[in-house]
Amino acid sequence: MADRTARPALSELFLVFVRISAVTIGGGYAMFPLLKAEVVDARQWISDGEMVDYYALGQSVPGIIAMNTATLIGYRKRGVAGAAAAGAGMALPSLVVILLVAAFLVPWFNHPMVHKAFAGIRAAVVAMIVVAMLKVGRKAIDSPAMGLVAGASFLGIVVLHLHPVLAIAGGGLAGFLLFRKEPPE
């Protein structure tokens, strides 16, 4: 159970998200295992279920999933100031790397060794995304009905070329109709 009463310092929120963002290549999906390890397992700021919910919400709204998720977690823990601290922490490493790449590496982009390095990085990122998908799937799909919604969404996107926004809206509607739970008191 997550320690929902924990109120981390704004500097801690900032530094945790700096650390997560600084060591992750591949975006929000590849970041999921590190984010879970830090905010769910190590600090218990949120529960596994909340993590899955925040990732789903972060993916459903415009913007970068990792930034959206970090902002939601920061907001959950410290309100608007926490959202700003977590978002700034998530953005800072990327900003620094982009500036360094633009300043020093652009002339080397067409070098064969750089192409080989990026091929290896892409393969590693795909593995990280698959791991994240499996971890989220185990937490999010905990009933046959949820499995059916997930399977139908997958088939709709892959086979019918359904737009992901429609799959999300359909999943939300199915969830509303199938999984009516009373909120805890």
N, CA, C and O of each residue as an XYZ file, in Angstrom:
740
protein
N       0.841     -1.182      0.000
C       0.000      0.000      0.000
C       0.882      1.238      0.000
O       1.838      1.325      0.770
N       0.566      2.182     -0.851
C       1.361      3.409     -0.942
C       1.116      4.281      0.279
O       0.030      4.282      0.858
N       2.156      5.027      0.655
C       2.027      5.971      1.753
C       1.411      7.247      1.193
O       2.117      8.154      0.752
N       0.100      7.298      1.219
C      -0.592      8.414      0.587
C      -0.454      9.703      1.371
O      -0.813     10.774      0.881
N       0.064      9.608      2.587
C       0.230     10.811      3.397
C       1.616     11.417      3.220
O       1.867     12.529      3.683
N       2.523     10.696      2.553
C       3.875     11.226      2.355
C       3.804     12.535      1.578
O       3.116     12.642      0.563
N       4.527     13.518      2.079
C       4.559     14.826      1.431
C       6.025     15.178      1.183
O       6.653     15.869      1.985
N       6.565     14.689      0.052
C       7.990     14.917     -0.204
C       8.283     16.404     -0.411
O       7.423     17.174     -0.839
N       9.506     16.776     -0.100
C       9.945     18.150     -0.367
C       9.924     18.390     -1.869
O      10.105     17.461     -2.656
N       9.706     19.624     -2.259
C       9.706     19.961     -3.684
C      11.055     19.622     -4.312
O      11.116     19.168     -5.455
N      12.131     19.841     -3.569
C      13.459     19.509     -4.091
C      13.596     18.002     -4.315
O      14.252     17.579     -5.267
N      12.985     17.188     -3.450
C      13.035     15.745     -3.638
C      12.254     15.337     -4.885
O      12.722     14.513     -5.670
N      11.077     15.906     -5.065
C      10.312     15.631     -6.287
C      11.138     15.976     -7.520
O      11.241     15.184     -8.457
N      11.719     17.159     -7.502
C      12.528     17.617     -8.633
C      13.678     16.645     -8.893
O      13.872     16.212    -10.029
N      14.435     16.300     -7.866
C      15.627     15.458     -8.042
C      15.285     14.029     -8.447
O      16.018     13.420     -9.226
N      14.192     13.487     -7.935
C      13.788     12.141     -8.340
C      13.478     12.119     -9.831
O      13.897     11.201    -10.535
N      12.755     13.113    -10.316
C      12.395     13.127    -11.732
C      13.570     13.507    -12.621
O      13.627     13.076    -13.773
N      14.514     14.310    -12.114
C      15.754     14.560    -12.861
C      16.496     13.242    -13.055
O      16.938     12.928    -14.160
N      16.630     12.473    -11.976
C      17.368     11.208    -12.043
C      16.695     10.226    -13.008
O      17.370      9.575    -13.806
N      15.391     10.123    -12.934
C      14.673      9.207    -13.831
C      14.870      9.628    -15.283
O      15.198      8.805    -16.137
N      14.671     10.896    -15.551
C      14.765     11.395    -16.919
C      16.185     11.329    -17.460
O      16.388     11.093    -18.652
N      17.164     11.534    -16.594
C      18.559     11.586    -17.040
C      19.088     10.234    -17.506
O      20.006     10.183    -18.325
N      18.532      9.151    -17.004
C      19.081      7.834    -17.342
C      18.171      7.030    -18.258
O      18.408      5.841    -18.470
N      17.146      7.648    -18.797
C      16.202      6.916    -19.633
C      16.250      7.427    -21.061
O      16.142      8.627    -21.315
N      16.412      6.499    -21.981
C      16.335      6.800    -23.409
C      15.122      6.054    -23.939
O      14.936      4.877    -23.632
N      14.301      6.724    -24.727
C      13.196      6.019    -25.351
C      11.820      6.520    -24.984
O      10.822      5.953    -25.427
N      11.742      7.551    -24.198
C      10.451      8.152    -23.920
C       9.703      7.499    -22.779
O      10.256      6.724    -22.000
N       8.416      7.840    -22.706
C       7.583      7.471    -21.573
C       7.432      5.988    -21.330
O       7.416      5.556    -20.178
N       7.321      5.198    -22.376
C       7.135      3.765    -22.179
C       8.405      3.126    -21.632
O       8.346      2.277    -20.743
N       9.542      3.532    -22.159
C      10.812      2.998    -21.672
C      11.096      3.484    -20.254
O      11.836      2.842    -19.509
N      10.514      4.605    -19.888
C      10.731      5.181    -18.575
C       9.885      4.496    -17.499
O      10.188      4.612    -16.312
N       8.859      3.805    -17.892
C       7.921      3.219    -16.929
C       8.605      2.377    -15.844
O       8.307      2.567    -14.665
N       9.517      1.450    -16.199
C      10.127      0.623    -15.135
C      10.887      1.461    -14.099
O      10.814      1.176    -12.903
N      11.607      2.478    -14.543
C      12.334      3.327    -13.600
C      11.384      4.165    -12.760
O      11.573      4.321    -11.554
N      10.373      4.696    -13.405
C       9.395      5.514    -12.694
C       8.694      4.685    -11.623
O       8.512      5.141    -10.494
N       8.306      3.472    -11.981
C       7.662      2.586    -11.016
C       8.607      2.257     -9.868
O       8.211      2.295     -8.703
N       9.850      1.936    -10.193
C      10.820      1.598     -9.150
C      11.014      2.748     -8.168
O      11.149      2.519     -6.966
N      11.029      3.976     -8.667
C      11.276      5.132     -7.804
C      10.049      5.567     -7.007
O      10.127      5.727     -5.789
N       8.920      5.759     -7.682
C       7.775      6.381     -6.998
C       6.812      5.387     -6.367
O       6.062      5.740     -5.457
N       6.827      4.144     -6.846
C       5.941      3.122     -6.262
C       6.727      2.241     -5.295
O       6.370      2.126     -4.123
N       7.791      1.624     -5.788
C       8.504      0.638     -4.979
C       9.380      1.283     -3.895
O       9.267      0.932     -2.721
N      10.236      2.207     -4.276
C      11.197      2.769     -3.325
C      10.577      3.792     -2.374
O      10.813      3.741     -1.167
N       9.786      4.718     -2.913
C       9.263      5.810     -2.083
C       7.814      5.622     -1.654
O       7.349      6.276     -0.721
N       7.116      4.746     -2.322
C       5.711      4.460     -2.040
C       4.861      5.741     -2.021
O       3.978      5.906     -1.180
N       5.150      6.628     -2.959
C       4.358      7.851     -3.077
C       2.975      7.560     -3.630
O       1.998      8.213     -3.265
N       2.900      6.566     -4.520
C       1.620      6.164     -5.110
C       1.593      4.640     -5.161
O       2.621      3.983     -5.001
N       0.407      4.092     -5.386
C       0.249      2.640     -5.479
C       0.460      2.177     -6.921
O       0.525      2.989     -7.843
N       0.566      0.856     -7.100
C       0.660      0.288     -8.448
C      -0.540      0.706     -9.291
O      -0.391      1.086    -10.453
N      -1.730      0.633     -8.698
C      -2.950      1.006     -9.425
C      -2.939      2.466     -9.846
O      -3.322      2.795    -10.968
N      -2.502      3.341     -8.949
C      -2.411      4.758     -9.299
C      -1.404      4.970    -10.421
O      -1.629      5.791    -11.310
N      -0.297      4.236    -10.387
C       0.719      4.359    -11.429
C       0.122      4.031    -12.789
O       0.329      4.758    -13.761
N      -0.609      2.947    -12.851
C      -1.250      2.551    -14.110
C      -2.270      3.613    -14.533
O      -2.341      3.977    -15.707
N      -3.057      4.106    -13.575
C      -4.054      5.127    -13.893
C      -3.390      6.404    -14.403
O      -3.850      6.991    -15.382
N      -2.320      6.835    -13.754
C      -1.635      8.065    -14.175
C      -1.004      7.893    -15.549
O      -1.003      8.823    -16.355
N      -0.465      6.700    -15.820
C       0.095      6.454    -17.152
C      -1.002      6.480    -18.208
O      -0.819      7.041    -19.289
N      -2.133      5.875    -17.893
C      -3.252      5.886    -18.845
C      -3.726      7.309    -19.087
O      -3.963      7.701    -20.229
N      -3.863      8.081    -18.024
C      -4.286      9.472    -18.177
C      -3.220     10.281    -18.901
O      -3.537     11.101    -19.763
N      -1.954     10.054    -18.552
C      -0.859     10.763    -19.206
C      -0.797     10.493    -20.699
O      -0.387     11.349    -21.484
N      -1.207      9.302    -21.077
C      -1.226      8.940    -22.495
C      -2.466      9.501    -23.192
O      -2.454      9.735    -24.400
N      -3.519      9.712    -22.436
C      -4.802     10.108    -23.019
C      -4.903     11.597    -23.319
O      -5.738     12.018    -24.119
N      -4.065     12.383    -22.689
C      -4.154     13.834    -22.890
C      -2.998     14.289    -23.770
O      -1.983     13.599    -23.864
N      -3.142     15.437    -24.412
C      -2.055     15.914    -25.276
C      -0.762     16.123    -24.489
O      -0.778     16.536    -23.330
N       0.324     15.833    -25.133
C       1.625     16.049    -24.523
C       2.428     14.766    -24.433
O       2.024     13.714    -24.930
N       3.563     14.882    -23.791
C       4.499     13.779    -23.663
C       4.088     12.944    -22.451
O       3.912     13.481    -21.358
N       3.938     11.638    -22.643
C       3.429     10.771    -21.584
C       4.271     10.860    -20.311
O       3.715     10.914    -19.214
N       5.590     10.876    -20.434
C       6.442     10.934    -19.241
C       6.243     12.258    -18.502
O       6.165     12.282    -17.274
N       6.165     13.333    -19.237
C       5.960     14.648    -18.620
C       4.575     14.716    -17.970
O       4.434     15.201    -16.847
N       3.575     14.236    -18.670
C       2.217     14.250    -18.115
C       2.136     13.419    -16.842
O       1.533     13.841    -15.855
N       2.746     12.237    -16.866
C       2.699     11.356    -15.707
C       3.455     11.969    -14.528
O       2.970     11.945    -13.397
N       4.627     12.510    -14.789
C       5.406     13.157    -13.727
C       4.617     14.317    -13.122
O       4.597     14.495    -11.904
N       3.981     15.087    -13.966
C       3.207     16.231    -13.493
C       2.032     15.769    -12.632
O       1.743     16.376    -11.600
N       1.361     14.708    -13.048
C       0.256     14.173    -12.253
C       0.735     13.670    -10.893
O       0.088     13.911     -9.874
N       1.859     12.978    -10.882
C       2.392     12.476     -9.613
C       2.795     13.648     -8.716
O       2.497     13.654     -7.521
N       3.474     14.638     -9.299
C       3.854     15.814     -8.523
C       2.647     16.542     -7.966
O       2.656     16.994     -6.821
N       1.605     16.655     -8.784
C       0.380     17.310     -8.324
C      -0.266     16.515     -7.198
O      -0.740     17.085     -6.216
N      -0.280     15.195     -7.348
C      -0.876     14.326     -6.324
C      -0.175     14.487     -4.982
O      -0.814     14.450     -3.930
N       1.158     14.669     -5.026
C       1.920     14.728     -3.790
C       2.015     16.131     -3.191
O       2.055     16.273     -1.969
N       2.052     17.190     -4.046
C       2.288     18.526     -3.508
C       1.494     19.624     -4.211
O       1.827     20.801     -4.075
N       0.459     19.267     -4.953
C      -0.357     20.283     -5.602
C       0.355     20.914     -6.787
O       1.206     20.287     -7.418
N       0.004     22.153     -7.084
C       0.542     22.849     -8.257
C       2.065     22.977     -8.172
O       2.757     22.783     -9.172
N       2.587     23.299     -6.994
C       4.041     23.427     -6.841
C       4.727     22.077     -7.089
O       5.799     22.034     -7.693
N       4.132     20.995     -6.637
C       4.687     19.667     -6.886
C       4.648     19.305     -8.355
O       5.583     18.697     -8.876
N       3.568     19.677     -9.024
C       3.470     19.424    -10.462
C       4.574     20.174    -11.201
O       5.199     19.627    -12.110
N       4.812     21.420    -10.812
C       5.856     22.220    -11.449
C       7.241     21.634    -11.171
O       8.074     21.561    -12.074
N       7.491     21.218     -9.932
C       8.795     20.649     -9.575
C       9.040     19.342    -10.328
O      10.121     19.144    -10.884
N       8.057     18.458    -10.351
C       8.209     17.181    -11.051
C       8.371     17.395    -12.552
O       9.214     16.761    -13.186
N       7.569     18.280    -13.115
C       7.675     18.574    -14.546
C       9.019     19.177    -14.911
O       9.617     18.805    -15.921
N       9.492     20.099    -14.100
C      10.801     20.713    -14.361
C      11.909     19.671    -14.253
O      12.840     19.661    -15.060
N      11.808     18.797    -13.259
C      12.794     17.734    -13.116
C      12.795     16.785    -14.296
O      13.851     16.340    -14.744
N      11.618     16.476    -14.794
C      11.519     15.584    -15.947
C      12.061     16.252    -17.217
O      12.647     15.579    -18.065
N      11.873     17.550    -17.351
C      12.273     18.250    -18.576
C      13.757     18.608    -18.616
O      14.352     18.625    -19.694
N      14.364     18.894    -17.472
C      15.724     19.421    -17.455
C      16.753     18.534    -18.162
O      17.493     19.049    -19.001
N      16.842     17.239    -17.874
C      17.861     16.436    -18.571
C      17.676     16.427    -20.090
O      18.653     16.488    -20.836
N      16.440     16.351    -20.540
C      16.194     16.359    -21.987
C      16.639     17.670    -22.612
O      17.247     17.684    -23.683
N      16.337     18.756    -21.947
C      16.748     20.066    -22.447
C      18.263     20.156    -22.564
O      18.786     20.635    -23.570
N      18.963     19.698    -21.541
C      20.431     19.738    -21.556
C      20.974     18.857    -22.676
O      21.866     19.273    -23.415
N      20.444     17.648    -22.807
C      20.924     16.736    -23.853
C      20.655     17.307    -25.243
O      21.524     17.245    -26.113
N      19.477     17.857    -25.458
C      19.152     18.432    -26.766
C      20.094     19.575    -27.103
O      20.557     19.687    -28.238
N      20.378     20.423    -26.124
C      21.309     21.527    -26.367
C      22.718     21.009    -26.674
O      23.388     21.538    -27.561
N      23.168     19.991    -25.958
C      24.492     19.415    -26.229
C      24.546     18.748    -27.603
O      25.526     18.907    -28.331
N      23.513     18.014    -27.954
C      23.468     17.376    -29.270
C      23.502     18.438    -30.361
O      24.256     18.326    -31.328
N      22.684     19.460    -30.197
C      22.652     20.521    -31.209
C      23.996     21.229    -31.312
O      24.423     21.602    -32.405
N      24.654     21.412    -30.192
C      25.912     22.153    -30.203
C      27.089     21.327    -30.717
O      27.973     21.865    -31.383
N      27.114     20.019    -30.415
C      28.333     19.259    -30.684
C      28.189     18.044    -31.591
O      29.158     17.669    -32.250
N      27.015     17.411    -31.651
C      26.922     16.131    -32.342
C      26.286     16.175    -33.730
O      26.415     15.214    -34.489
N      25.621     17.238    -34.069
C      24.938     17.294    -35.370
C      25.877     16.966    -36.533
O      25.465     16.243    -37.440
N      27.112     17.460    -36.551
C      27.985     17.117    -37.683
C      28.309     15.622    -37.792
O      28.730     15.166    -38.855
N      28.124     14.865    -36.731
C      28.473     13.446    -36.721
C      27.290     12.526    -37.019
O      27.472     11.310    -37.067
N      26.104     13.055    -37.218
C      24.917     12.218    -37.393
C      25.016     11.248    -38.564
O      24.425     10.170    -38.503
N      25.721     11.579    -39.601
C      25.803     10.695    -40.768
C      26.988      9.739    -40.706
O      27.215      8.991    -41.656
N      27.730      9.743    -39.638
C      28.872      8.844    -39.489
C      28.358      7.415    -39.273
O      27.413      7.217    -38.510
N      28.958      6.422    -39.927
C      28.495      5.033    -39.793
C      28.478      4.517    -38.352
O      27.581      3.758    -37.986
N      29.441      4.910    -37.538
C      29.472      4.453    -36.148
C      28.285      4.998    -35.359
O      27.756      4.314    -34.483
N      27.867      6.216    -35.663
C      26.706      6.804    -34.991
C      25.447      6.038    -35.383
O      24.585      5.774    -34.545
N      25.345      5.682    -36.664
C      24.194      4.889    -37.124
C      24.155      3.535    -36.416
O      23.085      3.068    -36.025
N      25.312      2.909    -36.252
C      25.373      1.614    -35.568
C      24.978      1.762    -34.100
O      24.245      0.934    -33.559
N      25.466      2.816    -33.466
C      25.124      3.042    -32.056
C      23.622      3.236    -31.897
O      23.013      2.661    -30.995
N      23.022      4.040    -32.767
C      21.581      4.272    -32.666
C      20.772      3.014    -32.972
O      19.682      2.840    -32.426
N      21.281      2.141    -33.829
C      20.590      0.876    -34.085
C      20.540      0.048    -32.805
O      19.509     -0.545    -32.488
N      21.636      0.005    -32.078
C      21.657     -0.719    -30.809
C      20.761     -0.074    -29.764
O      20.068     -0.764    -29.017
N      20.779      1.252    -29.714
C      19.923      1.969    -28.767
C      18.460      1.689    -29.068
O      17.675      1.447    -28.151
N      18.080      1.719    -30.352
C      16.686      1.447    -30.721
C      16.267      0.053    -30.262
O      15.165     -0.123    -29.743
N      17.135     -0.934    -30.450
C      16.807     -2.304    -30.028
C      16.606     -2.367    -28.511
O      15.678     -3.020    -28.036
N      17.466     -1.698    -27.759
C      17.333     -1.689    -26.300
C      16.054     -0.980    -25.868
O      15.396     -1.405    -24.919
N      15.704      0.094    -26.559
C      14.485      0.838    -26.229
C      13.253     -0.023    -26.486
O      12.312      0.000    -25.693
N      13.244     -0.774    -27.569
C      12.117     -1.672    -27.846
C      11.965     -2.674    -26.705
O      10.847     -2.943    -26.266
N      13.061     -3.220    -26.229
C      12.998     -4.159    -25.104
C      12.427     -3.478    -23.868
O      11.612     -4.071    -23.161
N      12.841     -2.245    -23.596
C      12.332     -1.527    -22.431
C      10.836     -1.256    -22.562
O      10.105     -1.314    -21.573
N      10.380     -0.960    -23.779
C       8.959     -0.711    -23.995
C       8.161     -2.000    -23.782
O       7.075     -1.964    -23.202
N       8.684     -3.126    -24.240
C       7.998     -4.404    -24.041
C       7.909     -4.728    -22.549
O       6.868     -5.183    -22.074
N       8.989     -4.499    -21.814
C       8.974     -4.731    -20.370
C       7.925     -3.849    -19.704
O       7.160     -4.314    -18.860
N       7.893     -2.578    -20.085
C       6.900     -1.657    -19.515
C       5.489     -2.129    -19.833
O       4.615     -2.104    -18.967
N       5.264     -2.558    -21.069
C       3.943     -3.032    -21.470
C       3.523     -4.237    -20.636
O       2.378     -4.315    -20.192
N       4.434     -5.170    -20.421
C       4.109     -6.359    -19.636
C       3.818     -5.994    -18.182
O       2.895     -6.540    -17.577
N       4.597     -5.080    -17.624
C       4.366     -4.674    -16.236
C       3.035     -3.948    -16.087
O       2.284     -4.206    -15.146
N       2.746     -3.050    -17.005
C       1.465     -2.337    -16.953
C       0.326     -3.317    -17.175
O      -0.687     -3.262    -16.478
N       0.486     -4.211    -18.136
C      -0.564     -5.173    -18.443
C      -0.920     -6.045    -17.259
O      -2.097     -6.305    -17.007
N       0.096     -6.504    -16.522
C      -0.173     -7.353    -15.352
C      -0.940     -6.607    -14.275
O      -1.746     -7.200    -13.558
N      -0.694     -5.329    -14.160
C      -1.376     -4.539    -13.133
C      -2.756     -4.078    -13.605
O      -3.705     -4.037    -12.822
N      -2.860     -3.739    -14.870
C      -4.091     -3.140    -15.372
C      -5.149     -4.170    -15.748
O      -6.343     -3.914    -15.597
N      -4.730     -5.308    -16.225
C      -5.680     -6.321    -16.694
C      -5.789     -7.392    -15.622
O      -5.028     -8.360    -15.606
N      -6.756     -7.199    -14.722
C      -6.881     -8.130    -13.603
C      -8.205     -8.873    -13.583
O      -8.603     -9.429    -12.560
N      -8.881     -8.876    -14.724
C     -10.116     -9.644    -14.827
C     -10.335    -10.021    -16.290
O      -9.779     -9.386    -17.186
N     -11.138    -11.045    -16.532
C     -11.427    -11.413    -17.927
C     -12.065    -10.259    -18.715
O     -11.777    -10.084    -19.899
N     -12.920     -9.482    -18.067
C     -13.562     -8.366    -18.766
C     -12.527     -7.322    -19.193
O     -12.604     -6.776    -20.294
N     -11.562     -7.049    -18.315
C     -10.508     -6.099    -18.683
C      -9.653     -6.653    -19.803
O      -9.230     -5.914    -20.693
N      -9.395     -7.958    -19.763
C      -8.660     -8.596    -20.853
C      -9.391     -8.480    -22.169
O      -8.777     -8.273    -23.216
N     -10.708     -8.615    -22.117
C     -11.528     -8.481    -23.324
C     -11.454     -7.060    -23.881
O     -11.316     -6.877    -25.091
N     -11.546     -6.052    -23.006
C     -11.449     -4.654    -23.453
C     -10.069     -4.400    -24.062
O      -9.958     -3.775    -25.117
N      -9.010     -4.893    -23.388
C      -7.653     -4.704    -23.906
C      -7.485     -5.399    -25.260
O      -6.936     -4.820    -26.198
N      -7.961     -6.638    -25.354
C      -7.853     -7.379    -26.609
C      -8.623     -6.721    -27.744
O      -8.137     -6.639    -28.872
N      -9.827     -6.254    -27.437
C     -10.632     -5.581    -28.462
C      -9.960     -4.282    -28.901
O      -9.963     -3.956    -30.088
N      -9.394     -3.553    -27.973
C      -8.689     -2.320    -28.327
C      -7.485     -2.621    -29.207
O      -7.253     -1.944    -30.209
N      -6.719     -3.640    -28.828
C      -5.542     -4.032    -29.608
C      -5.941     -4.418    -31.028
O      -5.353     -3.944    -32.000
N      -6.942     -5.278    -31.135
C      -7.394     -5.705    -32.470
C      -7.953     -4.532    -33.271
O      -7.720     -4.428    -34.475
N      -8.688     -3.654    -32.602
C      -9.224     -2.488    -33.298
C      -8.125     -1.622    -33.885
O      -8.244     -1.136    -35.010
N      -7.060     -1.431    -33.128
C      -5.955     -0.587    -33.612
C      -5.150     -1.305    -34.686
O      -4.855     -0.722    -35.730
N      -4.789     -2.572    -34.443
C      -3.906     -3.295    -35.361
C      -4.626     -3.772    -36.616
O      -4.118     -3.603    -37.724
N      -5.804     -4.365    -36.452
C      -6.496     -4.977    -37.594
C      -7.380     -3.969    -38.324
O      -7.355     -3.886    -39.552
N      -8.152     -3.213    -37.567
C      -9.101     -2.278    -38.186
C      -8.521     -0.880    -38.396
O      -9.176     -0.004    -38.960
N      -7.290     -0.683    -37.940
C      -6.615      0.613    -38.051
C      -7.413      1.727    -37.379
O      -7.463      2.858    -37.863
N      -8.030      1.383    -36.264
C      -8.785      2.333    -35.465
C      -7.824      3.361    -34.880
O      -6.737      3.011    -34.420
N      -8.218      4.603    -34.899
C      -7.377      5.650    -34.324
C      -7.261      5.409    -32.816
O      -8.259      5.096    -32.169
N      -6.064      5.550    -32.250
C      -5.882      5.308    -30.815
C      -6.807      6.142    -29.921
O      -7.206      5.680    -28.852
N      -7.146      7.344    -30.338
C      -8.058      8.168    -29.536
C      -9.422      7.492    -29.437
O     -10.060      7.523    -28.385
N      -9.863      6.885    -30.530
C     -11.139      6.171    -30.500
C     -11.045      4.932    -29.620
O     -12.006      4.583    -28.935
N      -9.891      4.266    -29.635
C      -9.707      3.100    -28.760
C      -9.740      3.532    -27.291
O     -10.329      2.845    -26.457
N      -9.118      4.653    -26.977
C      -9.124      5.163    -25.603
C     -10.548      5.534    -25.195
O     -10.990      5.199    -24.096
N     -11.260      6.222    -26.079
C     -12.645      6.604    -25.769
C     -13.519      5.363    -25.605
O     -14.352      5.296    -24.700
N     -13.326      4.391    -26.478
C     -14.084      3.143    -26.357
C     -13.748      2.393    -25.078
O     -14.635      1.837    -24.430
N     -12.481      2.376    -24.714
C     -12.076      1.747    -23.463
C     -12.674      2.452    -22.257
O     -13.103      1.807    -21.300
N     -12.703      3.782    -22.306
C     -13.322      4.545    -21.221
C     -14.801      4.244    -21.099
O     -15.311      4.064    -19.993
N     -15.495      4.187    -22.228
C     -16.924      3.868    -22.219
C     -17.155      2.446    -21.695
O     -18.039      2.209    -20.872
N     -16.337      1.499    -22.194
C     -16.473      0.116    -21.719
C     -16.204      0.039    -20.219
O     -16.903     -0.673    -19.498
N     -15.203      0.765    -19.751
C     -14.909      0.778    -18.323
C     -16.050      1.347    -17.518
O     -16.391      0.829    -16.455
N     -16.642      2.415    -18.023
C     -17.783      3.026    -17.339
C     -18.945      2.046    -17.228
O     -19.610      1.966    -16.196
N     -19.178      1.301    -18.311
C     -20.309      0.378    -18.331
C     -20.022     -0.933    -17.581
O     -20.920     -1.492    -16.952
N     -18.787     -1.419    -17.644
C     -18.475     -2.736    -17.088
C     -17.937     -2.730    -15.661
O     -18.129     -3.698    -14.925
N     -17.278     -1.669    -15.270
C     -16.541     -1.691    -14.013
C     -17.034     -0.624    -13.051
O     -16.249      0.188    -12.561
N     -18.286     -0.623    -12.790
C     -18.846      0.368    -11.862
C     -18.502     -0.014    -10.439
O     -18.998     -1.005     -9.903
N     -17.648      0.786     -9.844
C     -17.265      0.563     -8.452
C     -17.672      1.793     -7.660
O     -17.608      2.926     -8.136
N     -18.083      1.529     -6.458
C     -18.372      2.653     -5.574
C     -17.064      3.191     -5.035
O     -16.194      2.411     -4.647
N     -16.902      4.512     -5.002
C     -15.661      5.062     -4.472
C     -15.515      4.731     -2.992
O     -16.511      4.656     -2.272
N     -14.274      4.532     -2.531
C     -14.072      4.238     -1.100
C     -14.466      5.424     -0.256
O     -14.326      6.576     -0.666
N     -14.965      5.123      0.938
C     -15.407      6.204      1.833
C     -14.274      6.766      2.631
O     -14.475      7.680      3.430
